[in-house]
Amino acid sequence: MWKGGSVIIKNIILVGVGGQGILLAARIVAAAAVRAGFDVTTNEIHGMAQRGGSVTAQIRYGEEVYSPLILEGTADVLGALEAVEALRYASSLRPGALAVVSRQAIIPVTVSSGQAKYPEDIGDRLQVTFQRLKYLDCTGLAEEKFGNGRVANLILLGALSNGLDLPGEAWHGAIGECVKPCFVELNRNAFEYGRTL
């Protein structure tokens, strides 16, 4: 929680690769914060999203928020749908901040072409890097519990919502606002399941 003068601002960073639902998750966080009565700013970096490249979203909320950018070392929560992306943004977190990381490994082109190696000890690296870590198999749980791996982002969002001060009704309203009507119930159920993890 960053204190700008006497104003308290929550900083959230969501990271992953193109197609994982990071931007939808960011819209839901922002909408939930607005519904809870906060001023909200967001910033998104798409990179080469359509080619499986990095996608980053920053959400800041509080009584008054003037900039959408999160200073290094001030994020309160990191949500990562890809494990290496979590390591890439570790320096964004303040000491003791919550990191919720999905176990999914998406092999980048540099690895599949033999130019680089994907770390085999990624779980160990995450444990060492983050003081407060929830390391979850969001995609596996989404497929097992809901028969749909595409709600992994909502499971992750549910798990990281426990590190924020937004009420449940704000989250549910935001999901209803941001998700197509035919998928609202599925996404709300995945979110609630994530809150139990």
Long-range contacts (C-beta under 8 A, 24 or more apart in sequence): 1-76, 2-71, 2-74, 2-76, 2-94, 4-62, 4-66, 7-62, 7-63, 7-64, 8-62, 8-63, 9-60, 9-61, 9-62, 9-65, 10-60, 10-61, 10-62, 10-76, 10-77, 10-164, 10-165, 11-58, 11-59, 11-60, 11-70, 11-74, 11-75, 11-76, 11-77, 12-58, 12-59, 12-60, 12-75, 12-76, 12-77, 12-78, 12-79, 12-160, 12-164, 13-56, 13-57, 13-58, 13-59, 13-70, 13-75, 13-77, 13-78, 13-79, 13-89, 13-92, 13-93, 14-56, 14-57, 14-58, 14-59, 14-78, 14-79, 14-80, 14-81, 15-54, 15-55, 15-56, 15-57, 15-78, 15-79, 15-80, 15-81, 15-82, 15-85, 15-86, 15-88, 15-89, 16-54, 16-55, 16-80, 16-81, 16-82, 16-85, 16-153, 17-49, 17-52, 17-53, 17-54, 17-55, 17-81, 17-82, 17-85, 17-106, 17-108, 18-46, 18-47, 18-48, 18-49, 18-50, 18-51, 18-52, 18-53, 18-55, 19-49, 19-52, 20-55, 20-81, 20-82, 20-104, 20-106, 20-152, 20-153, 21-81, 21-150, 21-152, 21-153, 21-154, 22-55, 22-56, 22-57, 22-81, 22-153, 23-55, 23-57, 24-153, 24-178, 24-179, 25-57, 25-79, 25-153, 25-154, 25-156, 25-157, 26-57, 26-59, 27-174, 27-178, 28-154, 28-157, 28-171, 28-174, 28-175, 28-178, 28-179, 29-59, 29-157, 29-164, 29-174, 30-59, 30-61, 30-174, 31-173, 31-174, 31-177, 31-178, 32-166, 32-170, 32-171, 32-173, 32-174, 33-59, 33-61, 33-166, 33-170, 34-174, 35-169, 35-170, 35-173, 35-174, 36-165, 36-166, 36-167, 36-170, 38-62, 38-63, 38-65, 39-63, 39-64, 39-65, 40-65, 41-65, 41-66, 41-67, 41-68, 42-68, 43-68, 43-69, 43-70, 51-109, 52-106, 52-108, 52-109, 54-85, 54-88, 56-89, 76-163, 76-164, 77-160, 77-163, 77-164, 78-130, 79-156, 79-157, 79-160, 80-156, 81-138, 81-152, 81-153, 81-156, 82-106, 83-122, 83-123, 83-126, 84-118, 84-119, 84-122, 86-126, 86-129, 86-130, 87-122, 87-125, 87-126, 87-129, 90-129, 90-130, 93-130, 95-131, 96-131, 96-132, 97-131, 97-132, 97-163, 98-132, 98-134, 98-160, 98-162, 98-163, 99-126, 99-129, 99-130, 99-132, 99-133, 99-134, 100-133, 100-134, 100-136, 100-156, 100-159, 100-160, 100-163, 101-126, 101-130, 101-133, 101-134, 101-135, 101-136, 102-136, 102-137, 102-138, 102-139, 102-152, 102-156, 103-135, 103-136, 103-137, 103-138, 103-139, 103-140, 104-137, 104-138, 104-139, 104-152, 134-159, 134-160, 134-197, 136-197, 138-194, 141-193, 141-197, 142-190, 145-190, 145-193, 146-186, 146-189, 146-190, 146-193, 148-186, 151-186, 151-187, 151-190, 154-187, 154-190, 154-191, 154-194, 155-190, 155-191, 155-193, 155-194, 155-197, 156-194, 157-191, 157-194, 158-190, 158-191, 158-192, 158-193, 158-194, 158-195, 158-196, 158-197, 159-194, 159-195, 159-197, 160-194, 161-191, 161-194, 161-195, 162-195
